[in-house]
Amino acid sequence: MGEDHQLTVIEVPSSNRWQEISLRRMERLEKLIESRLINEVDYIFSLDVDTKFYGRWGAESLGRLIAAIHPWFYHTPREQFPYERRPESQAFIPYAEGDFYYGGAVIGGLVKDVYQLVKTCREQLDIDAAKSIEAAWQEESHLNKYFLYNKPSKLLSPEYLWDDKRSKAEETKIIRYSHIYKDYNEVRPNP
């Protein structure tokens, strides 16, 4: 970290379901921005904790609203993306729509734009919860719906959101940030 820069880690309470931790991410970000960050920072990034930086990640990743292409789906036809396909969910995306499948492990940008994203996703998650609906990939499904109609200003390649379970693809020059390998039976309270 350079001079006058700091990294703040905020611990979140555990849950009996890992899905619940994922589902509450947008709400936690919304409250954090409202309570502390709206007038203190220019940019905010939310990154998964089970990840590791391998390469440089610098100013090239800054923009109004940042998304990263999911490393498992960048060669997949959109009809096969794991979007939420149930029309009763607020995260619903029809088979004929969509451009990329965005990974939920990396979101960022100007604090006001990220705030609008997380607030909208939280509201949609709450509507689904009131109808006892949990989208296919929790907050990531709602994030994909948001980006369908509110395109990110900067799209990061999968090298900014790799997965250590995958071997490096030929077209990937540098793996900058990646999910580390873990035994889910050890780290998740439920399958």
C-alpha positions as CSV (number, residue, x, y, z in Angstrom):
1,M,0.0,0.0,0.0
2,G,1.3,3.4,-0.9
3,E,1.5,6.5,1.3
4,D,-2.0,7.7,2.5
5,H,-3.6,4.4,1.5
6,Q,-5.0,1.9,3.9
7,L,-6.7,-1.5,3.7
8,T,-9.6,-2.1,6.1
9,V,-10.8,-5.6,6.9
10,I,-14.3,-5.8,8.4
11,E,-15.2,-9.2,9.8
12,V,-18.7,-10.4,9.3
13,P,-20.6,-12.8,11.6
14,S,-20.7,-16.4,10.7
15,S,-23.8,-18.3,9.8
16,N,-25.1,-21.8,9.7
17,R,-25.3,-21.5,5.9
18,W,-22.6,-20.1,3.7
19,Q,-25.3,-18.9,1.4
20,E,-26.6,-16.6,4.1
21,I,-23.2,-14.9,4.3
22,S,-23.3,-14.4,0.5
23,L,-26.9,-13.2,0.6
24,R,-26.1,-10.5,3.1
25,R,-23.0,-9.0,1.3
26,M,-25.0,-6.3,-0.5
27,E,-26.8,-5.3,2.7
28,R,-23.5,-5.0,4.6
29,L,-21.9,-3.0,1.8
30,E,-24.9,-0.7,1.7
31,K,-24.8,0.0,5.4
32,L,-21.0,0.4,5.4
33,I,-21.2,3.0,2.7
34,E,-24.0,4.9,4.4
35,S,-22.4,4.8,7.8
36,R,-18.8,5.4,7.1
37,L,-17.6,5.7,3.5
38,I,-20.0,7.9,1.5
39,N,-18.0,11.1,2.3
40,E,-14.6,9.5,3.2
41,V,-13.5,7.6,0.1
42,D,-13.6,8.0,-3.7
43,Y,-13.4,4.3,-4.6
44,I,-14.5,1.1,-2.9
45,F,-13.8,-2.6,-3.8
46,S,-15.4,-5.6,-2.3
47,L,-13.3,-8.8,-2.8
48,D,-13.9,-12.3,-1.5
49,V,-11.8,-13.3,1.5
50,D,-10.8,-16.7,0.1
51,T,-8.6,-15.2,-2.6
52,K,-5.0,-14.3,-3.1
53,F,-3.2,-11.6,-5.1
54,Y,-0.6,-13.1,-7.4
55,G,0.1,-10.1,-9.7
56,R,0.0,-6.4,-9.8
57,W,-3.5,-4.8,-9.6
58,G,-3.3,-1.1,-10.1
59,A,-5.0,2.0,-11.4
60,E,-6.0,0.2,-14.6
61,S,-8.8,-1.3,-12.6
62,L,-10.3,2.0,-11.5
63,G,-13.5,3.3,-13.1
64,R,-17.0,4.4,-12.3
65,L,-18.3,0.8,-11.9
66,I,-16.1,-2.2,-12.1
67,A,-17.1,-5.8,-12.9
68,A,-15.0,-8.9,-13.6
69,I,-15.8,-11.7,-16.0
70,H,-16.2,-15.0,-14.2
71,P,-13.3,-17.3,-15.1
72,W,-15.5,-20.4,-15.5
73,F,-17.9,-18.9,-18.0
74,Y,-15.9,-16.6,-20.4
75,H,-16.0,-19.1,-23.2
76,T,-19.5,-20.3,-22.5
77,P,-22.5,-19.3,-24.7
78,R,-24.9,-17.0,-22.8
79,E,-27.7,-19.6,-23.0
80,Q,-25.6,-21.7,-20.7
81,F,-24.7,-19.0,-18.2
82,P,-25.9,-19.9,-14.7
83,Y,-28.2,-16.9,-14.6
84,E,-31.3,-17.1,-12.4
85,R,-33.9,-18.5,-14.9
86,R,-37.0,-18.5,-12.8
87,P,-39.3,-15.6,-13.8
88,E,-40.6,-15.2,-10.2
89,S,-37.2,-14.1,-9.0
90,Q,-36.1,-10.5,-9.2
91,A,-32.8,-11.8,-10.6
92,F,-34.5,-13.5,-13.6
93,I,-32.6,-13.2,-16.9
94,P,-34.3,-14.8,-20.0
95,Y,-32.3,-17.2,-22.1
96,A,-32.1,-14.7,-25.0
97,E,-30.5,-12.0,-22.9
98,G,-27.2,-11.3,-21.3
99,D,-23.7,-10.6,-22.5
100,F,-21.2,-11.8,-19.9
101,Y,-21.4,-13.8,-16.7
102,Y,-20.0,-11.5,-14.0
103,G,-18.2,-12.9,-10.9
104,G,-19.6,-11.8,-7.6
105,A,-16.2,-12.0,-5.9
106,V,-15.0,-8.6,-7.4
107,I,-17.1,-5.4,-7.5
108,G,-15.9,-1.9,-7.2
109,G,-15.8,1.6,-8.4
110,L,-16.8,5.1,-7.3
111,V,-18.5,4.8,-3.9
112,K,-21.7,6.4,-5.2
113,D,-22.0,4.0,-8.1
114,V,-21.2,0.9,-6.0
115,Y,-23.8,2.2,-3.4
116,Q,-26.5,2.3,-6.1
117,L,-25.6,-1.2,-7.2
118,V,-25.6,-2.7,-3.7
119,K,-28.8,-0.9,-2.7
120,T,-30.6,-2.1,-5.8
121,C,-29.4,-5.7,-5.3
122,R,-30.3,-5.6,-1.6
123,E,-33.8,-4.4,-2.4
124,Q,-34.2,-7.1,-5.0
125,L,-32.8,-9.8,-2.6
126,D,-35.3,-8.6,0.1
127,I,-38.2,-8.9,-2.4
128,D,-37.2,-12.4,-3.3
129,A,-36.7,-13.3,0.4
130,A,-40.3,-12.1,1.2
131,K,-41.5,-14.6,-1.4
132,S,-39.1,-17.4,-0.1
133,I,-37.0,-17.3,-3.2
134,E,-33.2,-17.7,-3.1
135,A,-31.7,-17.0,-6.5
136,A,-29.5,-19.7,-8.1
137,W,-26.2,-18.0,-7.1
138,Q,-27.5,-15.7,-4.3
139,E,-26.1,-12.2,-4.6
140,E,-24.1,-13.0,-7.8
141,S,-27.4,-13.7,-9.6
142,H,-28.7,-10.3,-8.6
143,L,-25.4,-8.7,-9.6
144,N,-25.7,-10.2,-13.0
145,K,-29.2,-8.8,-13.4
146,Y,-28.0,-5.4,-12.3
147,F,-25.2,-5.4,-14.9
148,L,-27.5,-6.6,-17.6
149,Y,-29.3,-3.2,-17.4
150,N,-26.5,-1.0,-15.9
151,K,-23.4,-1.9,-17.7
152,P,-20.1,-1.6,-15.8
153,S,-17.9,1.2,-17.0
154,K,-14.9,-1.1,-16.8
155,L,-14.9,-4.8,-17.4
156,L,-11.9,-6.7,-15.9
157,S,-10.8,-9.9,-17.7
158,P,-10.8,-13.2,-15.8
159,E,-7.1,-12.7,-14.9
160,Y,-8.5,-10.4,-12.2
161,L,-10.8,-13.2,-10.8
162,W,-9.2,-16.5,-11.6
163,D,-9.7,-19.8,-9.7
164,D,-6.7,-21.8,-8.5
165,K,-8.7,-25.0,-9.4
166,R,-8.3,-24.0,-13.1
167,S,-5.1,-24.3,-15.0
168,K,-3.9,-21.1,-16.5
169,A,-5.6,-20.6,-19.9
170,E,-3.4,-19.9,-23.0
171,E,-4.9,-16.5,-23.5
172,T,-4.4,-15.6,-19.8
173,K,-1.0,-13.8,-19.6
174,I,-1.0,-13.0,-15.8
175,I,-3.2,-14.4,-13.1
176,R,-3.5,-11.3,-10.9
177,Y,-6.1,-12.4,-8.3
178,S,-7.5,-15.9,-7.7
179,H,-9.8,-18.0,-5.5
180,I,-7.5,-20.3,-3.5
181,Y,-8.1,-24.0,-3.4
182,K,-10.0,-25.1,-0.3
183,D,-11.8,-28.1,1.0
184,Y,-15.4,-26.9,1.2
185,N,-16.3,-29.6,3.7
186,E,-13.8,-28.0,6.1
187,V,-14.7,-24.3,5.6
188,R,-18.5,-24.3,4.9
189,P,-21.0,-25.1,7.6
190,N,-23.3,-26.8,5.1
191,P,-22.8,-28.3,1.6
